[in-house]
């Protein structure tokens, strides 16, 4: 069997979850192919004849640059509506900015915003649809809101009695690194959608399988071809498309799990610069003292800190950055060994150190009756521990039992081999 008939037989043979994974006799064995490219190459199968809503943004593209909507329509899928996450379908809206519904200029399709007056598809927007398809590039961090949209869309589809599909993509932070803390249910929010460690090591397809199992729902995942848990993004050959305005590079995606936590303290996290999350600081920082408090390279393997100066500016990606127009001093974060780098531990250690060296200026950022750091971390255990003088290593070690329990659950939903 060869060509299109063979590809269609493979598609139909994957049954309920389309999760055959990168089988040895795949028709396209030599490339890492995201789920969208596989679906287009092998045929849309059961999506034919269905009226489809597509949850997507600017990252939902084929390797050759076609939007997911255009590619699916060309493949014969009846795409009737688009749903956009934070930053919108275009991916251009600033972080936290509400996005209006409207119409997609490329396809003319109506767009329902899931980051405006609603955060999940409602009954009216799902009326007349047979399935929702999700195709968005995530970065593998619990507080990055695309997975909150994923879970909300899956639950909405389940309640509406329609199908839910995920066109999977690689996780830029890899599939072999996991760091706590775990989310406490009382801290669930749109930056903490479910009980996961902060760095979970799963693709959106794997997360959808986990969420579906927890909700008693069904999902069909089109896996990435040629992916393993240890595959690094650089090895995929895929183009890097910034998944959001403040994650412009692969390096920013990799430091974000730890240094995105600086959103929760009264320092700049580097928004309004060309290297958000790779630089952190404030006008009042003594960078030399901060670095000295962090200790040598052995204290935090895989990362190096250098003194830096930067001035945040108002830009479309960050219209109101902290300390806009004010010269700031701080740290430049440089990953020296990705395998050894523990971003959450490193980010928390940097927060702990700047708190010790600048007690009069340091502060936690409030968010209503809570602290924003607690919402990002999914718990107040870490902040309270730092305030009590508990070392970050001890705080991270205290999360290990819960993370180990999660890894056991996670294992039932993984799609890709170790290597």
C-alpha positions in Angstrom: 0.0 0.0 0.0 1.4 3.5 -0.9 0.4 7.1 -1.5 -2.9 8.5 -0.4 -4.8 5.2 0.1 -2.1 4.0 2.5 -2.1 7.4 4.3 -5.9 7.3 4.7 -5.7 3.7 6.1 -3.1 4.8 8.6 -5.3 7.7 9.7 -8.4 5.6 10.2 -6.4 2.9 11.9 -5.4 5.2 14.7 -9.0 4.9 16.0 -10.1 7.0 19.0 -7.2 9.2 19.9 -5.2 9.3 16.6 -2.3 8.6 18.9 -0.4 5.9 17.1 2.5 8.3 17.5 5.6 8.2 15.3 5.1 4.7 14.0 8.0 2.9 12.2 6.1 2.7 8.9 4.9 6.3 8.8 4.6 7.7 5.3 6.8 10.7 6.1 9.5 9.2 8.5 12.3 11.6 7.9 10.9 14.8 9.3 9.5 16.2 12.6 6.0 17.1 11.4 3.5 18.9 13.6 -0.1 17.5 13.8 -1.4 20.1 11.3 1.2 19.1 8.7 0.4 15.4 9.3 -3.3 15.9 9.0 -2.9 17.8 5.7 -0.4 15.3 4.3 -2.4 12.2 5.3 -5.9 13.5 4.8 -8.5 14.9 7.3 -10.4 11.6 7.6 -13.2 11.9 10.1 -13.2 15.7 10.0 -14.6 15.6 6.5 -18.3 16.3 6.5 -18.1 18.0 9.9 -18.7 21.6 10.6 -15.6 22.7 12.5 -14.6 25.5 14.9 -10.9 26.1 15.0 -9.1 27.4 18.1 -6.0 28.9 16.8 -3.7 31.9 16.4 -0.7 33.0 14.3 1.3 30.0 15.4 -1.2 27.5 13.9 0.6 27.3 10.6 2.0 24.6 8.4 5.8 24.4 8.0 5.5 26.2 4.7 3.6 29.1 6.3 -0.1 28.5 5.5 -2.5 29.3 8.4 -4.3 26.3 10.0 -7.6 27.7 8.7 -6.5 28.0 5.1 -4.7 24.6 5.2 -7.7 22.8 6.6 -10.1 24.5 4.2 -7.8 23.5 1.3 -7.8 19.9 2.6 -11.6 19.9 2.4 -12.5 20.6 6.0 -15.6 22.8 6.6 -14.1 25.4 8.9 -17.0 27.6 10.0 -15.5 29.7 12.8 -12.3 30.7 14.5 -11.7 31.1 18.3 -8.8 33.2 19.5 -6.8 32.9 22.8 -4.9 35.7 24.7 -3.2 38.0 22.1 -5.9 37.2 19.6 -5.8 35.1 16.4 -3.2 37.6 15.0 -1.0 37.1 18.1 -0.4 40.8 18.3 -2.4 42.0 21.3 -0.4 42.9 24.4 -0.4 40.5 27.4 -3.5 40.8 29.5 -5.3 43.1 26.9 -8.9 42.1 26.2 -9.4 41.1 22.6 -12.6 41.8 20.7 -14.4 39.3 18.5 -14.6 40.1 14.8 -13.7 38.6 11.4 -10.5 37.0 10.2 -9.1 39.1 7.3 -7.5 36.2 5.6 -10.4 33.8 5.4 -13.4 36.1 6.2 -14.5 33.7 8.9 -16.1 35.0 12.1 -13.7 35.1 15.1 -14.9 34.5 18.6 -12.5 35.9 21.2 -11.8 33.7 24.2 -9.9 36.5 25.9 -12.5 39.2 26.2 -16.0 39.1 27.7 -15.7 35.3 27.7 -12.9 32.9 28.4 -14.5 29.7 27.1 -16.7 28.9 24.1 -20.4 29.4 25.1 -23.4 27.5 23.9 -24.3 30.1 21.2 -20.8 30.1 19.6 -20.8 26.2 19.5 -24.3 25.9 18.0 -24.2 24.2 14.7 -20.6 22.9 15.1 -19.7 19.2 15.1 -16.2 19.6 16.4 -13.6 21.9 17.8 -10.0 21.6 16.6 -7.2 23.2 18.6 -3.9 24.2 17.0 -1.7 26.6 19.0 2.0 26.6 19.8 2.4 26.4 23.6 5.7 26.7 25.5 5.2 24.2 28.4 4.6 26.5 31.4 1.5 26.3 33.5 0.9 30.0 33.8 1.1 30.6 30.0 -2.6 30.9 29.3 -2.9 29.0 26.0 -3.4 25.7 28.0 -6.1 27.4 30.0 -7.9 28.1 26.7 -7.2 24.4 25.7 -8.8 23.1 28.9 -11.8 25.5 28.7 -12.4 24.6 25.0 -12.2 20.9 25.7 -14.7 21.1 28.6 -17.0 23.3 26.5 -17.0 20.8 23.7 -17.6 17.9 26.0 -20.6 19.7 27.6 -22.0 20.5 24.1 -21.6 16.9 23.0 -19.3 17.7 20.1 -15.9 16.3 19.2 -12.6 17.8 20.3 -9.3 17.4 18.3 -5.8 18.6 19.0 -3.2 19.1 16.3 -0.1 18.6 18.4 3.1 20.6 18.4 6.5 20.2 20.2 7.0 21.8 23.6 10.0 24.2 23.4 10.8 23.5 27.0 11.1 19.8 26.2 9.4 16.7 27.4 12.0 15.5 29.9 12.1 18.3 32.5 9.5 18.8 35.2 9.6 21.3 38.1 7.1 22.1 40.8 5.5 23.6 42.6 2.2 21.9 42.1 -1.0 24.0 41.9 -3.3 24.0 44.9 -6.9 23.9 43.9 -7.7 27.0 45.9 -5.3 29.0 43.6 -6.9 27.9 40.4 -7.1 30.8 37.9 -6.6 31.6 34.3 -2.9 31.4 34.9 -3.3 28.1 36.8 -6.0 26.0 35.0 -5.5 22.6 36.7 -3.3 20.6 39.0 0.0 20.6 37.2 3.6 21.4 38.2 4.8 24.8 36.9 7.0 23.2 34.3 5.1 20.1 33.2 7.0 18.6 30.3 4.0 17.8 28.2 2.7 18.9 24.7 -0.7 20.3 24.3 -1.9 17.0 22.9 -0.7 15.1 26.0 -2.2 17.8 28.3 -5.5 17.4 26.4 -5.4 13.7 27.1 -4.8 14.3 30.8 -7.5 17.0 31.0 -10.0 14.7 29.2 -9.3 11.8 31.5 -9.9 14.1 34.5 -13.1 15.4 33.0 -14.5 12.2 31.7 -14.3 13.6 28.2 -12.9 12.4 24.8 -10.2 13.9 22.7 -8.5 12.9 19.4 -4.9 13.9 19.1 -2.9 14.1 15.9 0.6 13.6 17.2 3.8 15.2 16.0 5.7 12.8 13.8 9.4 12.1 14.7 9.3 13.7 18.2 10.8 12.2 21.3 10.8 13.4 24.9 14.4 14.4 24.6 14.1 16.2 21.3 15.3 19.8 21.5 13.6 22.5 19.5 16.8 23.1 17.5 16.7 19.5 16.4 13.2 19.6 15.0 14.1 21.8 12.0 10.9 23.8 12.6 10.8 27.5 12.2 10.5 29.6 15.4 7.4 31.7 15.4 7.1 33.8 18.5 4.1 32.3 20.3 3.3 35.7 21.9 4.7 39.2 21.7 6.9 38.9 24.7 8.4 35.5 23.9 10.3 36.6 20.8 13.0 34.0 20.9 13.6 30.4 22.0 15.9 31.7 24.8 13.0 33.8 26.2 10.8 30.8 26.2 13.3 28.8 28.1 14.0 31.3 30.9 10.3 32.2 31.1 9.3 29.4 33.5 11.5 31.0 36.2 12.0 34.6 35.3 8.4 35.2 34.3 7.9 34.9 38.1 9.4 38.4 38.3 5.9 39.6 37.2 5.0 38.8 40.8 7.5 41.2 42.5 8.2 44.9 42.3 11.0 44.6 39.7 11.0 44.7 35.9 10.8 41.4 34.1 12.3 42.9 31.0 9.0 43.8 29.2 9.6 46.8 27.0 13.1 45.6 26.0 14.3 43.4 23.2 15.0 40.6 25.6 12.0 40.1 28.0 12.6 37.7 30.8 16.3 37.4 29.8 16.9 40.7 31.8 15.4 41.5 35.2 16.0 44.5 37.5 15.0 47.9 38.8 16.4 51.4 39.1 17.3 50.7 42.7 19.2 47.4 42.2 22.8 46.9 43.1 23.6 44.2 40.5 27.0 43.3 41.9 25.5 42.7 45.4 22.7 40.7 43.9 25.0 38.4 41.9 27.2 38.0 44.9 24.3 36.8 47.0 23.4 34.3 44.3 26.9 32.7 44.7 29.0 31.0 42.0 28.0 28.8 39.1 27.9 25.7 41.2 25.0 27.2 43.3 22.8 27.3 40.2 24.1 24.9 37.5 23.3 25.6 33.9 22.9 29.3 34.2 25.1 32.4 34.4 24.2 35.9 35.6 25.9 39.0 34.3 25.4 42.6 35.3 23.3 44.6 32.8 21.6 47.9 32.3 18.4 48.4 30.4 15.6 51.0 30.0 12.1 49.6 29.4 10.2 51.5 26.8 6.5 51.5 25.9 6.1 49.3 22.8 3.0 47.5 21.2 4.0 44.3 23.0 4.3 46.1 26.3 2.4 49.4 26.3 2.9 50.0 30.0 6.1 48.3 31.1 7.3 48.6 34.7 9.8 51.5 35.1 9.1 52.8 31.6 11.8 55.3 30.6 13.8 54.7 33.7 17.3 53.3 33.5 17.5 50.1 35.4 20.2 47.8 36.6 20.0 44.1 37.1 20.8 40.6 35.8 21.1 39.2 32.3 20.2 35.5 32.4 22.3 33.2 30.2 21.7 29.5 29.9 25.0 27.7 29.8 23.8 24.1 30.0 20.2 23.4 29.1 20.2 19.9 30.5 21.4 21.2 33.9 19.3 24.4 33.9 16.4 24.4 36.4 14.5 27.6 35.4 12.0 27.6 38.3 14.6 27.0 41.0 16.9 29.6 39.3 14.1 32.2 39.1 13.1 31.7 42.7 16.7 31.8 43.9 17.1 35.2 42.1 13.9 36.5 43.8 15.1 35.3 47.2 18.5 36.9 46.7 17.2 40.3 45.6 14.9 40.3 48.6 17.8 39.7 50.9 20.0 42.3 49.4 17.4 45.0 48.9 14.9 44.6 51.8 13.9 48.2 51.8 12.9 48.3 48.1 11.7 44.8 47.4 8.0 44.0 47.5 5.4 41.4 46.4 3.0 42.5 43.7 -0.6 42.4 45.0 -3.5 41.0 42.9 -6.8 41.7 44.6 -6.7 40.0 47.9 -3.8 37.7 46.9 -0.3 38.1 45.6 0.3 37.7 41.9 3.3 35.5 42.6 1.1 33.1 44.4 -1.3 32.9 41.4 1.7 32.3 39.1 3.1 29.6 41.4 -0.3 28.1 42.1 0.3 28.2 45.8 1.4 30.5 48.6 3.7 27.9 50.1 6.8 29.2 48.3 6.3 32.9 49.1 5.5 32.1 52.8 8.6 29.9 52.9 10.8 32.6 51.5 9.4 35.1 54.0 10.2 32.6 56.8 13.8 32.3 55.7 13.5 28.8 54.2 16.0 28.1 51.5 14.7 27.7 47.9 16.3 24.3 47.6 14.4 23.1 50.6 11.1 24.6 49.3 11.6 22.9 46.0 12.4 19.6 47.6 9.2 19.8 49.6 7.3 19.7 46.3 8.9 16.5 45.2 6.3 14.0 46.6 3.5 15.8 44.8 5.5 16.1 41.6 6.3 12.4 41.7 2.6 11.6 42.1 1.9 13.8 39.1 4.5 12.0 37.0 2.7 8.7 37.6 -0.5 10.2 36.4 1.2 11.9 33.5 2.8 8.7 32.3 -0.7 7.3 31.2 -1.1 10.2 28.8 2.3 10.6 27.1 2.5 10.1 23.3 6.3 10.2 22.6 9.1 7.8 23.4 12.1 8.9 25.6 14.4 9.0 22.6 
